[in-house]
């Protein structure tokens, strides 16, 4: 006898309708989550996503999909760091590996805050040739455990992000030029890149102002999302590293701004 709590197998049409409803709530849902919710295999979910993609109702991504042609979602509350770190962890690791490959020998780089930024720090922790400037205490501690020469900015500690903020942190960058900076964001749309915190945003702008190249790390869940603070317009960024191709409207906006897009693992 089958277990009484086994999920009822839904017809494909109803399952796909519920997938679209899930996208309207969150903007991104993974294959693993959908398979668990519906009690079906990952292959079944992939077939559903492919069918919806062909109908132009969503865009397939690595590990899931994102909606097509929806208005930007505005995030007003910053999720807990540990929760954010668990979300799409595989995608963020792929982004980190791709970003690490951009760093040339003996570069001076800047790393600010965010879960993808921490993943990048873990990837480069054994590079002896780098000098890293950061306002991220998690990043500083991880790099100090490795072989990287790391410099922290001064300022007030913002908990629970463990970022250094305030005029001291911004001023600490004024006497330096960095070959490349890597910036974490909470979302982006055609109007620019966004972050939850005005205080962290101020330091992100300082990093950008003193860098030869600006790289944004952004997983697919951030597509079409806004938050309280706009960091910079698209034109101030040189390259975006992500884990999936942006939907057509965002891809067109990035191209119009002259931004190169690197798809991790592609």
PECORBEL-V597172 format. One record per residue. N is the residue number from 0. PHI is phi in whole degrees, -180 to 180 (* if undefined). D_LAST is the distance of its C-alpha to the last C-alpha in whole Angstrom. Layout:
# PECORBEL-V597172
[[N;PHI;D_LAST] [N;PHI;D_LAST]]
This chain:
# PECORBEL-V597172
[[0;*;45] [1;-71;42] [2;-62;41] [3;-67;43] [4;-95;40] [5;-66;37] [6;-60;35] [7;-70;36] [8;-74;34] [9;-88;33] [10;-60;33] [11;-58;29] [12;-64;31] [13;-71;32] [14;-61;29] [15;-69;27] [16;-64;29] [17;-70;29] [18;-62;25] [19;-63;26] [20;-64;29] [21;-65;26] [22;-65;24] [23;-64;27] [24;-78;28] [25;-122;25] [26;84;22] [27;-160;20] [28;-135;20] [29;-84;18] [30;-60;19] [31;-60;21] [32;-64;23] [33;-66;24] [34;-62;24] [35;-67;27] [36;-64;28] [37;-95;29] [38;68;30] [39;-126;27] [40;-80;24] [41;-61;21] [42;-63;20] [43;-63;23] [44;-63;21] [45;-60;18] [46;-65;21] [47;-62;22] [48;-65;19] [49;-64;18] [50;-63;22] [51;-69;22] [52;-62;19] [53;-62;21] [54;-85;24] [55;76;22] [56;-95;23] [57;-160;20] [58;-121;16] [59;-63;14] [60;-133;11] [61;-66;10] [62;89;13] [63;175;15] [64;-165;16] [65;-128;17] [66;-72;20] [67;-107;21] [68;70;23] [69;-94;25] [70;-72;27] [71;-62;26] [72;-93;27] [73;-99;29] [74;-95;29] [75;-102;32] [76;-122;32] [77;-80;30] [78;-67;29] [79;-61;30] [80;-59;28] [81;-62;28] [82;-66;27] [83;-62;24] [84;-67;23] [85;-75;22] [86;-72;21] [87;52;17] [88;-60;17] [89;-64;14] [90;-63;12] [91;-69;14] [92;-65;14] [93;-65;10] [94;-61;11] [95;-61;14] [96;-63;12] [97;-65;10] [98;-66;13] [99;-60;15] [100;-68;14] [101;-82;15] [102;-83;18] [103;-81;21] [104;-63;24] [105;59;27] [106;-79;25] [107;-100;27] [108;-128;25] [109;-116;25] [110;-126;24] [111;-100;26] [112;-108;25] [113;132;23] [114;-72;21] [115;-69;18] [116;-65;20] [117;-64;22] [118;-62;19] [119;-65;18] [120;-58;22] [121;-65;22] [122;-73;19] [123;-106;21] [124;-61;24] [125;-104;25] [126;-81;25] [127;-78;28] [128;-92;28] [129;-99;26] [130;-119;29] [131;-118;28] [132;-107;29] [133;-150;29] [134;-108;31] [135;-112;29] [136;-66;32] [137;-62;29] [138;-64;27] [139;-59;30] [140;-66;31] [141;-65;28] [142;-70;28] [143;-65;32] [144;-72;31] [145;-96;29] [146;-118;30] [147;-82;28] [148;-79;31] [149;-126;31] [150;-121;33] [151;-100;34] [152;-82;35] [153;-84;38] [154;131;39] [155;-83;40] [156;-85;37] [157;-98;36] [158;-99;36] [159;-94;34] [160;-72;31] [161;59;33] [162;-104;32] [163;-99;34] [164;-130;36] [165;105;38] [166;-61;40] [167;-62;40] [168;-65;36] [169;-65;36] [170;-65;39] [171;-62;37] [172;-90;34] [173;-66;37] [174;-97;38] [175;-128;34] [176;-122;31] [177;-104;28] [178;-62;25] [179;-156;23] [180;-124;23] [181;-115;20] [182;-117;21] [183;-92;21] [184;-134;22] [185;-95;23] [186;172;22] [187;-156;21] [188;-141;22] [189;-65;23] [190;-92;26] [191;145;25] [192;-106;23] [193;-129;25] [194;-144;27] [195;-69;29] [196;-106;32] [197;-61;34] [198;-68;35] [199;-66;31] [200;-60;30] [201;-59;33] [202;-75;31] [203;-58;28] [204;-64;30] [205;-65;31] [206;-57;28] [207;-62;27] [208;-68;30] [209;-120;30] [210;-126;27] [211;-76;26] [212;-140;22] [213;-115;21] [214;-119;18] [215;-100;17] [216;-102;16] [217;-154;15] [218;-80;14] [219;-63;14] [220;-67;18] [221;-90;19] [222;-61;18] [223;72;21] [224;-111;23] [225;-119;26] [226;-143;28] [227;-58;32] [228;-114;31] [229;-85;29] [230;-74;28] [231;-152;27] [232;-70;26] [233;-55;23] [234;-63;24] [235;-85;25] [236;-109;21] [237;-96;19] [238;-153;16] [239;-119;14] [240;-108;11] [241;-140;10] [242;-107;8] [243;-159;8] [244;-66;9] [245;-63;13] [246;-61;16] [247;-54;17] [248;-67;20] [249;-73;18] [250;-60;16] [251;-66;19] [252;-66;21] [253;-63;18] [254;-64;18] [255;-64;22] [256;-85;22] [257;76;20] [258;-92;17] [259;-80;14] [260;-114;11] [261;-108;8] [262;-96;5] [263;-61;6] [264;84;4] [265;-75;0]]
